Amino acid sequence: MRIPGAIVYPCVALALFPASAALAQEPYQLGLGYKLLDEITVGGYLSTEFSRGENLNEVLIEDLAVLTYGNLTDNLSFLLELESVDFYKLDLENDTDSSNTRPAIERLYADYKVSDYASFRVGKQITPIGYWNLQPINVLRETTSNPRLSREMFPKFVTGLSVQGFTPFDETLHYTAYLQNTGDMDAKYINIDVDQHYGLTLEKVLSPQWKMGGSIGKFREKNRNRTQYFQLNTRYDNDRYSFLTEGVVDRHEQWLGGTETSTSVYAQFEYRVVPEHALIARAEAFRDDRVALHEKIGILGYSYRPLFPVSLKLEYQWHADSSNNRLVGSFSILF
């Protein structure tokens, strides 16, 4: 029986990965990567997933990625992330499979820190909005799925320049300003195709457990449509539980057309029974007047994390359209 290359390649890569320990400067620790030089660390992550629902039964290697990062000087650092999304998919419902083995540049940027008040980042980077968009790796998230808010309301990435730091007049107030005035670097996995995007994010630390903030910005798609967005978020987190919520309002200006609005909001609660086991509940509402879509989603999930860089998750999703209800699970690991 021929074994699909999409399965062979990652298995070979993972088998060879520990062999590079001979080049490492320090003993390897799972999740911390191999420190090849004082300035360079190499790591990666793998995520597998299954989904089962009405007319849906699939298993996939959802993410396979390699990371290279390090500090070149006291002020200058970099990160490169190459990723293949939907690396291998097996559709058991229709008895078909597919693969996507070509990696794309997920992130590539350099940071230069001037002070705690100003640090500059140049390159392809995550748009610094809210909480969920800042957790692109499955192993770091509370649930396998992520809210529609983080997928459809604003561009997930900025290819350009950002500056961030604490404000000199209030060191509990953090800001990030970002600007893009070109197309995206390696646009394979972008969610919205833009050639202009700028915005400002603020976050206030109210206590060691409680933060709140918001973002405002505007982007232009390559089809000349423009969107303005306004976002608010808050998070409370202690040793036993966490609560977070985000909401976004988009105002879409269609080129040679009218103006429409879309909104998205979610609230999520996590209870840690013990450090390794957690229960998660999330409620979402999404509305897009451009396509007359109004959706509500409820999620109840369980997370088991035997070690910080290893995560097993299971969740059930209830949709307003019950035909979209499904059971989803995943295994993910950070190298």
ABEGO torsion letter per residue (X at the ends): XBBBAAAAAAAAAAAAAAAAAAABABBBBBGAEBBABAABBBBEBBBBBBBBBBGBBBBBBABBBBBBBEBABAABBBBBBBBBBGABBBBAAAGBBBBBABBBBABBBBBBBABAABBBBBEBBBBBBEAAAABABAAABABABBBAAAAAABBABBBEBBBBEBBAABAABBBBBBBBABBBBGAAABABBBABBBBBBBBBBABAABBBBBBBBBBBBAAGBBBBBBBBBBBBBBAABBBBBBBBBBBBBBBGBBBBBBBBBBBBBBBBABAABBBBBBBBBBBBAAAGBBBBBBBBBBBBBABAABBBBBBBBBBABAAABBBBBBBBBBX
